[in-house]
Amino acid sequence: MFHGEVDGPYTWWSMRGQAFDNDSGWRIDYHLATPALAERVTAYHVARAAAYDQRWSDHAPVVVDYSY
């Protein structure tokens, strides 16, 4: 909802073909929320590792901030 139907930011990259380095991934990790909770989103980001050798998984977490 917040990023729309555009390329990236990606949350998963194949281990083949330097997908991470080429930023050729998929958006397959999400936060699901009720409409009332979704209205309370104040910010979000994908916690992507800065480099291939610094990542701990083939996924990157989606972090969402909600207001009270």
Backbone as XML, in Angstrom:
<?xml version="1.0"?>
<chain id="A" units="angstrom">
  <residue number="1" name="MET">
    <atom name="N" x="0.816" y="-1.194" z="0.000"/>
    <atom name="CA" x="0.000" y="0.000" z="0.000"/>
    <atom name="C" x="0.865" y="1.267" z="0.000"/>
  </residue>
  <residue number="2" name="PHE">
    <atom name="N" x="1.918" y="1.278" z="0.804"/>
    <atom name="CA" x="2.713" y="2.496" z="0.910"/>
    <atom name="C" x="3.682" y="2.693" z="-0.242"/>
  </residue>
  <residue number="3" name="HIS">
    <atom name="N" x="4.179" y="1.618" z="-0.797"/>
    <atom name="CA" x="5.170" y="1.791" z="-1.861"/>
    <atom name="C" x="4.554" y="1.746" z="-3.253"/>
  </residue>
  <residue number="4" name="GLY">
    <atom name="N" x="3.439" y="1.098" z="-3.415"/>
    <atom name="CA" x="2.772" y="1.060" z="-4.712"/>
    <atom name="C" x="3.306" y="-0.023" z="-5.624"/>
  </residue>
  <residue number="5" name="GLU">
    <atom name="N" x="2.815" y="-0.011" z="-6.829"/>
    <atom name="CA" x="3.174" y="-1.026" z="-7.825"/>
    <atom name="C" x="4.353" y="-0.559" z="-8.672"/>
  </residue>
  <residue number="6" name="VAL">
    <atom name="N" x="5.523" y="-0.490" z="-8.057"/>
    <atom name="CA" x="6.754" y="-0.122" z="-8.753"/>
    <atom name="C" x="7.831" y="-1.136" z="-8.406"/>
  </residue>
  <residue number="7" name="ASP">
    <atom name="N" x="8.907" y="-1.134" z="-9.148"/>
    <atom name="CA" x="10.023" y="-2.038" z="-8.845"/>
    <atom name="C" x="10.641" y="-1.670" z="-7.500"/>
  </residue>
  <residue number="8" name="GLY">
    <atom name="N" x="10.906" y="-2.683" z="-6.691"/>
    <atom name="CA" x="11.553" y="-2.492" z="-5.404"/>
    <atom name="C" x="10.691" y="-1.726" z="-4.421"/>
  </residue>
  <residue number="9" name="PRO">
    <atom name="N" x="11.123" y="-1.541" z="-3.210"/>
    <atom name="CA" x="12.317" y="-2.182" z="-2.672"/>
    <atom name="C" x="12.080" y="-3.675" z="-2.485"/>
  </residue>
  <residue number="10" name="TYR">
    <atom name="N" x="13.082" y="-4.454" z="-2.781"/>
    <atom name="CA" x="12.940" y="-5.904" z="-2.725"/>
    <atom name="C" x="13.268" y="-6.428" z="-1.331"/>
  </residue>
  <residue number="11" name="THR">
    <atom name="N" x="12.673" y="-7.579" z="-1.007"/>
    <atom name="CA" x="12.910" y="-8.184" z="0.300"/>
    <atom name="C" x="13.472" y="-9.596" z="0.184"/>
  </residue>
  <residue number="12" name="TRP">
    <atom name="N" x="13.653" y="-10.098" z="-1.017"/>
    <atom name="CA" x="14.229" y="-11.431" z="-1.219"/>
    <atom name="C" x="15.029" y="-11.425" z="-2.510"/>
  </residue>
  <residue number="13" name="TRP">
    <atom name="N" x="16.184" y="-12.110" z="-2.481"/>
    <atom name="CA" x="17.054" y="-12.230" z="-3.643"/>
    <atom name="C" x="17.499" y="-13.668" z="-3.777"/>
  </residue>
  <residue number="14" name="SER">
    <atom name="N" x="17.502" y="-14.174" z="-4.984"/>
    <atom name="CA" x="17.998" y="-15.517" z="-5.243"/>
    <atom name="C" x="19.483" y="-15.579" z="-4.908"/>
  </residue>
  <residue number="15" name="MET">
    <atom name="N" x="19.943" y="-16.762" z="-4.543"/>
    <atom name="CA" x="21.374" y="-16.962" z="-4.283"/>
    <atom name="C" x="22.153" y="-17.123" z="-5.583"/>
  </residue>
  <residue number="16" name="ARG">
    <atom name="N" x="21.465" y="-17.163" z="-6.700"/>
    <atom name="CA" x="22.111" y="-17.372" z="-8.002"/>
    <atom name="C" x="22.245" y="-16.060" z="-8.772"/>
  </residue>
  <residue number="17" name="GLY">
    <atom name="N" x="23.231" y="-16.022" z="-9.628"/>
    <atom name="CA" x="23.367" y="-14.952" z="-10.611"/>
    <atom name="C" x="23.565" y="-13.559" z="-10.057"/>
  </residue>
  <residue number="18" name="GLN">
    <atom name="N" x="24.153" y="-13.408" z="-8.903"/>
    <atom name="CA" x="24.420" y="-12.102" z="-8.299"/>
    <atom name="C" x="23.163" y="-11.239" z="-8.206"/>
  </residue>
  <residue number="19" name="ALA">
    <atom name="N" x="22.045" y="-11.868" z="-7.873"/>
    <atom name="CA" x="20.775" y="-11.148" z="-7.788"/>
    <atom name="C" x="20.828" y="-10.023" z="-6.757"/>
  </residue>
  <residue number="20" name="PHE">
    <atom name="N" x="21.474" y="-10.270" z="-5.619"/>
    <atom name="CA" x="21.567" y="-9.232" z="-4.588"/>
    <atom name="C" x="22.376" y="-8.048" z="-5.090"/>
  </residue>
  <residue number="21" name="ASP">
    <atom name="N" x="23.530" y="-8.325" z="-5.673"/>
    <atom name="CA" x="24.400" y="-7.247" z="-6.170"/>
    <atom name="C" x="23.733" y="-6.446" z="-7.287"/>
  </residue>
  <residue number="22" name="ASN">
    <atom name="N" x="22.925" y="-7.109" z="-8.098"/>
    <atom name="CA" x="22.222" y="-6.433" z="-9.199"/>
    <atom name="C" x="20.860" y="-5.886" z="-8.772"/>
  </residue>
  <residue number="23" name="ASP">
    <atom name="N" x="20.491" y="-6.076" z="-7.508"/>
    <atom name="CA" x="19.191" y="-5.689" z="-6.947"/>
    <atom name="C" x="18.037" y="-6.179" z="-7.822"/>
  </residue>
  <residue number="24" name="SER">
    <atom name="N" x="18.133" y="-7.445" z="-8.159"/>
    <atom name="CA" x="17.096" y="-8.117" z="-8.938"/>
    <atom name="C" x="16.400" y="-9.110" z="-8.019"/>
  </residue>
  <residue number="25" name="GLY">
    <atom name="N" x="15.370" y="-8.643" z="-7.329"/>
    <atom name="CA" x="14.725" y="-9.477" z="-6.335"/>
    <atom name="C" x="13.222" y="-9.490" z="-6.458"/>
  </residue>
  <residue number="26" name="TRP">
    <atom name="N" x="12.593" y="-9.938" z="-5.411"/>
    <atom name="CA" x="11.127" y="-10.002" z="-5.332"/>
    <atom name="C" x="10.685" y="-9.290" z="-4.066"/>
  </residue>
  <residue number="27" name="ARG">
    <atom name="N" x="9.462" y="-8.793" z="-4.094"/>
    <atom name="CA" x="8.836" y="-8.218" z="-2.903"/>
    <atom name="C" x="7.896" y="-9.283" z="-2.338"/>
  </residue>
  <residue number="28" name="ILE">
    <atom name="N" x="8.412" y="-10.119" z="-1.443"/>
    <atom name="CA" x="7.580" y="-11.218" z="-0.939"/>
    <atom name="C" x="7.421" y="-11.197" z="0.577"/>
  </residue>
  <residue number="29" name="ASP">
    <atom name="N" x="7.963" y="-10.206" z="1.257"/>
    <atom name="CA" x="7.815" y="-10.090" z="2.708"/>
    <atom name="C" x="6.961" y="-8.863" z="2.995"/>
  </residue>
  <residue number="30" name="TYR">
    <atom name="N" x="5.941" y="-9.039" z="3.819"/>
    <atom name="CA" x="4.959" y="-7.974" z="4.040"/>
    <atom name="C" x="4.586" y="-7.850" z="5.503"/>
  </residue>
  <residue number="31" name="HIS">
    <atom name="N" x="3.956" y="-6.747" z="5.845"/>
    <atom name="CA" x="3.210" y="-6.595" z="7.090"/>
    <atom name="C" x="1.752" y="-6.573" z="6.678"/>
  </residue>
  <residue number="32" name="LEU">
    <atom name="N" x="0.946" y="-7.346" z="7.355"/>
    <atom name="CA" x="-0.490" y="-7.334" z="7.113"/>
    <atom name="C" x="-1.151" y="-6.632" z="8.284"/>
  </residue>
  <residue number="33" name="ALA">
    <atom name="N" x="-2.109" y="-5.755" z="7.990"/>
    <atom name="CA" x="-2.764" y="-4.987" z="9.040"/>
    <atom name="C" x="-4.227" y="-4.774" z="8.691"/>
  </residue>
  <residue number="34" name="THR">
    <atom name="N" x="-5.008" y="-4.603" z="9.720"/>
    <atom name="CA" x="-6.403" y="-4.233" z="9.506"/>
    <atom name="C" x="-6.431" y="-2.810" z="8.946"/>
  </residue>
  <residue number="35" name="PRO">
    <atom name="N" x="-7.520" y="-2.390" z="8.328"/>
    <atom name="CA" x="-7.599" y="-1.005" z="7.839"/>
    <atom name="C" x="-7.334" y="0.027" z="8.939"/>
  </residue>
  <residue number="36" name="ALA">
    <atom name="N" x="-7.851" y="-0.217" z="10.135"/>
    <atom name="CA" x="-7.640" y="0.736" z="11.231"/>
    <atom name="C" x="-6.161" y="0.827" z="11.618"/>
  </residue>
  <residue number="37" name="LEU">
    <atom name="N" x="-5.473" y="-0.309" z="11.672"/>
    <atom name="CA" x="-4.043" y="-0.282" z="11.993"/>
    <atom name="C" x="-3.241" y="0.318" z="10.851"/>
  </residue>
  <residue number="38" name="ALA">
    <atom name="N" x="-3.595" y="0.028" z="9.626"/>
    <atom name="CA" x="-2.875" y="0.576" z="8.468"/>
    <atom name="C" x="-2.909" y="2.106" z="8.456"/>
  </residue>
  <residue number="39" name="GLU">
    <atom name="N" x="-3.974" y="2.688" z="8.952"/>
    <atom name="CA" x="-4.058" y="4.149" z="9.028"/>
    <atom name="C" x="-3.059" y="4.729" z="10.016"/>
  </residue>
  <residue number="40" name="ARG">
    <atom name="N" x="-2.530" y="3.905" z="10.887"/>
    <atom name="CA" x="-1.604" y="4.368" z="11.918"/>
    <atom name="C" x="-0.129" y="4.231" z="11.516"/>
  </residue>
  <residue number="41" name="VAL">
    <atom name="N" x="0.138" y="3.771" z="10.305"/>
    <atom name="CA" x="1.524" y="3.640" z="9.851"/>
    <atom name="C" x="2.135" y="5.030" z="9.693"/>
  </residue>
  <residue number="42" name="THR">
    <atom name="N" x="3.291" y="5.215" z="10.305"/>
    <atom name="CA" x="3.987" y="6.501" z="10.192"/>
    <atom name="C" x="5.233" y="6.405" z="9.319"/>
  </residue>
  <residue number="43" name="ALA">
    <atom name="N" x="5.808" y="5.217" z="9.210"/>
    <atom name="CA" x="7.010" y="5.038" z="8.380"/>
    <atom name="C" x="7.247" y="3.545" z="8.182"/>
  </residue>
  <residue number="44" name="TYR">
    <atom name="N" x="8.037" y="3.230" z="7.161"/>
    <atom name="CA" x="8.440" y="1.841" z="6.929"/>
    <atom name="C" x="9.759" y="1.850" z="6.181"/>
  </residue>
  <residue number="45" name="HIS">
    <atom name="N" x="10.488" y="0.760" z="6.258"/>
    <atom name="CA" x="11.677" y="0.579" z="5.426"/>
    <atom name="C" x="12.012" y="-0.905" z="5.344"/>
  </residue>
  <residue number="46" name="VAL">
    <atom name="N" x="12.779" y="-1.243" z="4.335"/>
    <atom name="CA" x="13.292" y="-2.600" z="4.179"/>
    <atom name="C" x="14.731" y="-2.572" z="4.696"/>
  </residue>
  <residue number="47" name="ALA">
    <atom name="N" x="15.026" y="-3.398" z="5.677"/>
    <atom name="CA" x="16.346" y="-3.424" z="6.315"/>
    <atom name="C" x="17.303" y="-4.285" z="5.480"/>
  </residue>
  <residue number="48" name="ARG">
    <atom name="N" x="17.653" y="-3.786" z="4.310"/>
    <atom name="CA" x="18.528" y="-4.491" z="3.367"/>
    <atom name="C" x="19.973" y="-4.315" z="3.790"/>
  </residue>
  <residue number="49" name="ALA">
    <atom name="N" x="20.728" y="-5.374" z="3.769"/>
    <atom name="CA" x="22.157" y="-5.286" z="4.085"/>
    <atom name="C" x="22.856" y="-4.393" z="3.064"/>
  </residue>
  <residue number="50" name="ALA">
    <atom name="N" x="23.899" y="-3.733" z="3.502"/>
    <atom name="CA" x="24.625" y="-2.828" z="2.617"/>
    <atom name="C" x="25.392" y="-3.563" z="1.519"/>
  </residue>
  <residue number="51" name="ALA">
    <atom name="N" x="25.808" y="-4.784" z="1.786"/>
    <atom name="CA" x="26.593" y="-5.559" z="0.819"/>
    <atom name="C" x="26.271" y="-7.043" z="0.966"/>
  </residue>
  <residue number="52" name="TYR">
    <atom name="N" x="26.529" y="-7.790" z="-0.087"/>
    <atom name="CA" x="26.248" y="-9.235" z="-0.105"/>
    <atom name="C" x="26.894" y="-9.966" z="1.066"/>
  </residue>
  <residue number="53" name="ASP">
    <atom name="N" x="28.141" y="-9.648" z="1.360"/>
    <atom name="CA" x="28.851" y="-10.368" z="2.422"/>
    <atom name="C" x="28.420" y="-9.937" z="3.829"/>
  </residue>
  <residue number="54" name="GLN">
    <atom name="N" x="27.540" y="-8.958" z="3.947"/>
    <atom name="CA" x="27.047" y="-8.510" z="5.248"/>
    <atom name="C" x="25.634" y="-9.012" z="5.552"/>
  </residue>
  <residue number="55" name="ARG">
    <atom name="N" x="25.040" y="-9.701" z="4.621"/>
    <atom name="CA" x="23.669" y="-10.167" z="4.870"/>
    <atom name="C" x="23.680" y="-11.496" z="5.598"/>
  </residue>
  <residue number="56" name="TRP">
    <atom name="N" x="22.633" y="-11.753" z="6.358"/>
    <atom name="CA" x="22.544" y="-12.979" z="7.148"/>
    <atom name="C" x="21.464" y="-13.910" z="6.617"/>
  </residue>
  <residue number="57" name="SER">
    <atom name="N" x="20.745" y="-13.486" z="5.572"/>
    <atom name="CA" x="19.673" y="-14.292" z="5.001"/>
    <atom name="C" x="19.456" y="-13.858" z="3.558"/>
  </residue>
  <residue number="58" name="ASP">
    <atom name="N" x="18.666" y="-14.646" z="2.815"/>
    <atom name="CA" x="18.294" y="-14.211" z="1.472"/>
    <atom name="C" x="17.045" y="-13.324" z="1.510"/>
  </residue>
  <residue number="59" name="HIS">
    <atom name="N" x="16.541" y="-13.045" z="2.720"/>
    <atom name="CA" x="15.420" y="-12.131" z="2.927"/>
    <atom name="C" x="15.898" y="-10.899" z="3.683"/>
  </residue>
  <residue number="60" name="ALA">
    <atom name="N" x="15.176" y="-9.798" z="3.537"/>
    <atom name="CA" x="15.413" y="-8.603" z="4.343"/>
    <atom name="C" x="14.114" y="-8.261" z="5.059"/>
  </residue>
  <residue number="61" name="PRO">
    <atom name="N" x="14.179" y="-7.939" z="6.348"/>
    <atom name="CA" x="12.956" y="-7.646" z="7.079"/>
    <atom name="C" x="12.321" y="-6.323" z="6.649"/>
  </residue>
  <residue number="62" name="VAL">
    <atom name="N" x="11.000" y="-6.311" z="6.705"/>
    <atom name="CA" x="10.232" y="-5.088" z="6.495"/>
    <atom name="C" x="9.927" y="-4.554" z="7.892"/>
  </residue>
  <residue number="63" name="VAL">
    <atom name="N" x="10.350" y="-3.321" z="8.154"/>
    <atom name="CA" x="10.152" y="-2.702" z="9.466"/>
    <atom name="C" x="9.110" y="-1.595" z="9.315"/>
  </residue>
  <residue number="64" name="VAL">
    <atom name="N" x="8.071" y="-1.640" z="10.151"/>
    <atom name="CA" x="6.986" y="-0.670" z="10.077"/>
    <atom name="C" x="6.809" y="-0.006" z="11.438"/>
  </residue>
  <residue number="65" name="ASP">
    <atom name="N" x="6.683" y="1.327" z="11.423"/>
    <atom name="CA" x="6.402" y="2.095" z="12.640"/>
    <atom name="C" x="4.922" y="2.467" z="12.640"/>
  </residue>
  <residue number="66" name="TYR">
    <atom name="N" x="4.288" y="2.283" z="13.777"/>
    <atom name="CA" x="2.874" y="2.608" z="13.943"/>
    <atom name="C" x="2.740" y="3.659" z="15.037"/>
  </residue>
  <residue number="67" name="SER">
    <atom name="N" x="1.810" y="4.595" z="14.867"/>
    <atom name="CA" x="1.529" y="5.572" z="15.918"/>
    <atom name="C" x="0.558" y="4.971" z="16.930"/>
  </residue>
  <residue number="68" name="TYR">
    <atom name="N" x="0.550" y="5.525" z="18.115"/>
    <atom name="CA" x="-0.372" y="5.065" z="19.163"/>
    <atom name="C" x="-1.715" y="5.712" z="19.016"/>
  </residue>
</chain>
